[in-house]
Structure formats: structure tokens, C-alpha cells
């Protein structure tokens, strides 16, 4: 259960802002002008240019397939009240249709992975500015939150779960990796560190005797 103070604060940030400062410091109230001011601010902070090196293809000739059971588990854990993305598909449809949707989701994921391509709507996001405090007309006090496709987000989780299984079964993960792994946390990291330190201390104590 969320802190009532936190919920109240977040709800307060959703209130419409009557005016926003543009690049010249002028207050604008027109929705399009406000959107342009926010877009200019975010564009100056974010860059679409990519300097990532091209990955070498490691295709083995075997098509990618995903287990239906993985998709089924993901849908069962998904909440109904997911914000709708640019594709207009609500999460409630995926939840209510249940098993009837699974073969289609599995098929679309296989096609996406095997063709190295994403549908256009999956690359888009509805940007919602959330005021993080301070002077509300100041554009810099708004944090952009992107609402993406619910279907795409679920498939991202399915793919992430699949990769984790492959890494675990193949032993590719370092035993000291506790972050972003199911069943591991900062607590398990501390326990492991203390255990290693105790073993090391015992060895060193034995050598000095």
C-alpha cells in the first residue's frame, strides 16, 4: 500500500497548469504552445543520435521461439489498470482474453525477433509532463513520463525473463551479481560479502598462529 502523502502529492502534480514559460520566458496558455515549449526543453536534454557500434550478427540459423508458459505467467502477473500507449490497446483486454491472446502474442513476438523489427506504434510514446515541485510555470520543473505500448512492455518482460533463464542455465552470470536478478537483493549481497570476509579473516588468523 502506497503512502497517502505520496499519493496525494502525485495527484496534485496531475493538476493542469494554466501557463508555462516558453524559451523567451513568456507565459503561454495555448495547449499547442505549451506542448512545443515542453518539447523544446526535452529535446535540449535528450539526443536521438546513437554512437553505439554495430553489433556483429551471431545468428545460428535457428529461429527464435518463446515458450507459451512464459507468456502465460506474465499475463497472470499483469495488472489490469495499465496506462494505454499510442497503439490504443489497454492492458485489460490482454487480462480478460487470457489464454485466447497467448498464441497471438507468442506469434507476434517470434515475428518481431526473427525479423529484427518492431511495429511503428511500439517505437512511439505518449509523453506526460509531471511537475516535480517548485515553480509550476518553469518548464525545467517538469519530468517527462512516457506511456508506451502495453503489449510491447509485456513482451519486453517476457523476453527479459527468457534471457534470465538462458543466463542462469548457461552459468553466464557472475556469482556476485545480485542486482536485477530474481531472488537476489542488496541483502543477499551483504550476506555474501560478510561470509567471504569471515572466511578470509579465518584463513589469515590461522596463518598467523
N, C-alpha and C positions, 0 to 999 in steps of 0.2 A: 504494500500500500504506500502511495506516494505521500510525502509531507504536504499537508494542506497549505502551508505557507508557500511551498514551491509551486503547487498547482495554481494558487491564487495569483502568484506573480506571473506565471506563464500565461494565464488567461488575460491578465492585464496587458501583457505585451501584444495581444492579438487585437487590441482596440485599434480602429482605423486612425491614421494620422492625417489631420486636416491639411497640413502643409509640410513640405520638405524643401530643404535648401538645394538649389541647383549648383552647378560648377562656379557660378558667379556670386554665390551667396544669397541669391534672390529666392524668396519663398514662393513655391509653386503649389497649386492645389489641383490642377488638372491631372487625372489619373495617368494619362499617357506621358505627361511631362515628369511626373513623379517616377514612373517606371523607367524613363530614359535617364533620369538622374541617378537612380539606383544602379542601372545597368552600366553607366559610365564609371561609377565608383568601383563596382565589382570587376569590370574589365581592366581597370588600372592595377588591381591587386592580383588578378588571375591571368595566366597566359595559356593560350591554346597551342603554342609551339611546343613540339616534342623533340628532345635531343636524345631520346632513347635509341640505342643501337638496334639494328635489325637482327632479330633472332634467327639463328640458323635452323632450318627445318629438320626435325628429328622424327618425321613420320615413319612408321614401321609398316605402312600399308594396311594395317588392321583398323577398321572403322571404330569410332568411339561409340560405346553403348553404356547406358546408365541403368542401374537396377531400379525396377519399379518400386521395390520395397523402400528404397531411399526416398523417393518422391512421396510415397505414402506417409512415411514418418514425418516428413517436413510439413505436409499439408495438415496432418493431425495436430502439429505443434503450432501452427499459424493462427494468429488471432483474426477475428472477423473484421474488426474496425481498423483496417489499413487505409491510409490516405490514397486516393485514386491518383494515378500518374497520367501522363499525356495520352496513353492508349485508351483511357476511359474504362478499363476493366477493374472493378472493385474486388477486393480480397474475399468478400462474402460469397461471390459466385464460385470461386475455387473451393471454398469451405463447404458450401451447400451441395455442390455437384459431387464432391467426394471422389469415389472410385471411377465415376464416369469420365472425369477430367484427366486422370492419371495417364492413360495411354497417349493422349494428345500432347500432354506436357512432356512426356518422355520422348515422343517422336520429334517434337519441335526442338528439344534440347539436342538430340542427336544430329538433326539437320544443321543447327547452329554451329555445333562443334566441328562437324566433319567438313563444313564449307567455310569455316573461318569467317563468318559474317554474322552480323546482328541486324534484326529488323530496325527500321528507322526510328520507330517510337521508343525503342529501348535505349537509344542514344540521347533522347531528349529528357528534359526535366522541367517541372513547374517550380519556379523559384519563388519562395515565400520569404519576405524580409521579416525578421524577428528582432524587435528592439531589445538590446542587451543592457539598457539602462542609460542614464544621462539625458542629455538634451534630445528630445524626440525629433525635432526638425533636422538634426545633424545626420547626414547620410552615413557618415562613418560609424554611427552607433547602431547600425542595423547589420545583423548577421544573416547571410543568405542560407536558407534551408531548401534543399532540392527534393521535390517529390518525384520519384522515378516510377517506372512500371512495376506494379506489384508482381506480375508474372516473372519479370526479369529478376527482381530481388529474390524471389523464391528459388529460381533456378541458380542464382549465384550461391545461395546457401546449400543447395543440393550438390553443386559442383565442388564447393569448399569441403563439404562432408566427404565426398568421394575422394578428393585429393588427400585429406587427412587419413583416410583408411589406407590408401596406397602407401603413403609415407610411413605409417605405423607398421604395416605388414612388411614393408621393404627395409625397415630399420634405417631410414634416411635421416631421421630426426636425432639430433644430439640429445643424449640423456639428460643434460642440464637445461634443456629448453622447456620452460614451464609456462611461458606466456602464450596465449592464443591457442591453448590445447585443452580439449575437454578432459576433466578430471584433474587438471593441474591448476595451480594458482600461486600467488606470492607466498602463501602459507607453506605450500609444499616445497617451494624454493628455499625458504628459510630452514625448514626441517632438514632438507638435504645438505644445505651449507653447514649447519650445526653438526650434522652427523659426520661429514667429511672433516671438519675441523677437529672433532673429538678423536677421530681415527688418527689424524695426523699428529695431534698432541700426544696420544698414547704411544705412537711409534717413536717420537722424539724423546719422550720421557724414558722409554725403555733403553734407548741408545745411550743416554747419559748416565745410566746406573752402572 
